Amino acid sequence: MKQLSKLFRFAEMELKLVFRESSRFYLPLALPLLVLAMNGMGDGARKPVEEFRGLSALDAYIMPLSAVMVVTIIGLMHIPSGIANYRQMGILRRISVTPARPLMILAAQALILVVVTVLGAALALAVGFLVFGIEPPKNPGGVVGAFFLALCAMFSLGLLIAALAASPRTAGTIGLVAFLALMATGGGFSNRNDYPEWLATVASYTPFGASHDAMVNSWSGGSPTMANYLVLATVTLVAGACAAFTFRWD
């Protein structure tokens, strides 16, 4: 019970930092909305597509893309830079000599970032439903499950970057490069149907591609494939284990 109260105190501190540095969260909130708006303005993305079981590309492809983008930006860019800043300022080292464990502040940061991620995805959904009239998912449980798996995978990768990065600047650079690389290969910048066959196959086994595929399948009324589950679970376990073994508190 005492540990739980400490977690909530740290979470309250993290929440105040989020409001104080709210400009850091413009990108994960604004970029998915921009992608959604750019595609929603045209008529082509609104036409029913047989591949998506009668839903439009805006419904079953762009909307899941926006949600996965929120998770990826926060996981790969905000987690590493936040933890690296704490390390550089000596916050983790100072907490380590108090009754509070350094792990507690990481758990509090993760908790707040999960809330911000869910709110970001909810904002994209609200705009999609209210402004562009997007159809709701045919398998909402599958969408929620895919979102959770994507969150675990991207947050684990973010922790690994934070463990390896020597400074906040390095963490930010690695996170940005990783985000752009996953977006480019996973179909974030263009439809993977336009990729060469070999690249489209590789893309489906990246964390971004597997997350997007899982959400697209669920939104269209299907379910995530076993390959989607395996990719995201493997990334979560491997990246999480590597982060735990290489993490530095100071």
N, C-alpha and C positions, 0 to 999 in steps of 0.2 A: 504494500500500500504506500509506504514511504517512497519507494522507487518510482511509483506511478505519479505521485505528487511532484517529484523532482522533474519527471519527464514533462508534465504539463507546465511547470514553471519555465523550463527551457523552451518549450513550444511557444509559450506566450512571448518570451524574449525574441524568438525567431520571427514571430508574426509581426512584432513591432519593427524589426529590421526590414521585413518585406515591405511594409507600408512606407518606411523611411527611404528605401531604395526602390520604390515602385517602378522607376524608369527601366530597371533591369528586366522587367517582365513585359515591357511593351512588345518585344519581338515574339515571344511564344504566344502572346494573345493576338497580336495584329497580323503576323504573317499567315497563319491558317485562314483568318478571315479574308485577307487579301486574295489568297488562292481561291477560296470559295466564291468571292464576289466576281473575280475575273472570269471564272467558268460559268457562274450563274447568270451573267448578263447576256450570254448568247443563247440561241435557240438549239444549237447542235447538241449540247450536253443534256438537254431536257427531253430528248426523244427516247422512247422505250428501246431497250437493247435486249435482244434475245439472250445474250450471254449472261445478263443479270436478271433473267426470269421476268422480263417485262418492266423492270425498273429502269430509270434513266441512268446515264453515266454520272450525272450530278448526284443522284441518290446513292448509288451503290459503289461508286469509285471515288469521287471527289470528297464526299462527306467523310468516309473512313480515312482518306488521305489527310484531311485537316486534323482529325483527332490524333492520328499517329504522329503528325508533325509536332503537335503540342508536347506529347510525351518525349519525343526525341530531342527537341530543343532543350527542355528542362533537364532531362537526364544527362545529356552529353555536354551541355554548356554551363548550366547553373550549378549542378552538384559539384563538378570539379573546381570551378572558380571559387565557390563558397567555402569549400573545405580547405583549399589552398590558401585562401585569405586568412582563415582561422589559424592555420599552421604558421603562416608567416608572422602574424601578429602575436603569436605565442599563446593564444587562447587555449588551445588543446593542451599545451604543456602546463599552463597554470592550473587548469582544471584537474589535471592528472594528480596533483598533490593535495587535492581537496577530497572530502568524502564523496563528491560526485564523480562518477566515472566519465572519462572522455567519450566513451561510447554513447553516453546519454545525450550529449549535445548533437551527435551525428543522428541519433534516432529522432530527436526533436526536429532537426533540419529536414530529415526525410519525411516526417509526418506533415510538416507544413508544405513542403514541395509537392507531396501527394495531393494535398487539398488544393493547391494552386493549379496543379495539372488537371484535376477533375473539374475545377471551375472553368479552366480554359477550354476544355473539351465541351463542357456544358454550354459555354458561351457560343462556341461554333455551332453546336446543335440548335440552340435557340435561334440564332440568326438564320440557319438553314431552314428550319421549320417555319418561322414567322415571316421571313423576307422572301425566300425562294420557294416555299411550299414543298420542301423535300418530303418524300414518303418515309414513314418510320421503318425501322428494320423489321424484316420478317422473322428474324430469330434474335430477339433482344438479349436473351441469355448468352448466346454465342458471342454477340458484340461485346457485352460486358466482360466475358471471360477472356476474349482476345485482347481487350484493352488492358486488363489486369496483367496478362502475360507480357504484353509489350512494355508496360510500366516496369515490371520486374527486370526484364532484359536490359532496357535502356538505363535504368538506375544502377544496375550492376556494372555496366560498362562505364558509367559516370564515376562510380567509386574506384574502378580500376585506373581510370585516367587520373583521378585525384591521388591515388596511391603512388603513381609513377612520376607525376609532374613535380618538378623542383620548385616552381614558383607559380603564383596566380597567373602571370602572363603566359607561362608555358602551358598551364592547364587550360586557359582560354583558347590558346592557339590550337592545341591538340583537339579540344572539344569541337571547335569550329571546323577544322579539317575533317574530323570524323563525321560530323553532321552532314557536311557537303558531300562527302564520299558516299555515305549511306543513302542520302537523298538521290544522288546521281545514279547509283547502281540499282536502287530499290524502286525506282519509278516515281520519285518525287517531283522531277522536273518534266517528265514526258511519259506518255503511256508506254508500258513495257511491251505492249503488242507491236510497237514500232522498233523494238530492239532486235538485233540479230538473235537467232534462236539460242546460241550458246550463252549470250549475255543475259537473256531473259531467264534462262535456267539458273544461272549463277545468282541473279538478283533475287530469285524466290527463296534462296537459302541464306540471304543476309537478314539481320535482325529487322531492318526496316521493311524489306520485301515480305518476310514471313508474317510480320505484324499486319501489314496492309492486306495481304492475301487472306489472312484469318478473318479480318473485319469485313472485307468485301464478300467473302463466302457467306458469312453469317448475315450480313445485311440483305443479301439476295435470297435468304431462306435456307441456305445450306449450313454447314458447320466447318470449323477449322479442320484442316487435314492433319493426319498424323505427322506429316513432315513439318507443318507449322508448329505443332506442339513440341516436336523434338528439337527444332532449331532454337526456339525461344527458351525452352527449358535448359538446353545445353549452354547457351550463351549466359543465362542467369547463373547456373552452377559454376561454370568454368571461370567466368569473369568475377563472380562473387568470391570464389575460393582464392583466385590469384590476388584480388584486392586485399583479402584478409591476411594473406601471407606476406605481402609486400608493403602494407600500410605503415606509414610513419606518423607518429604523433607530434614529432618536433623536427 
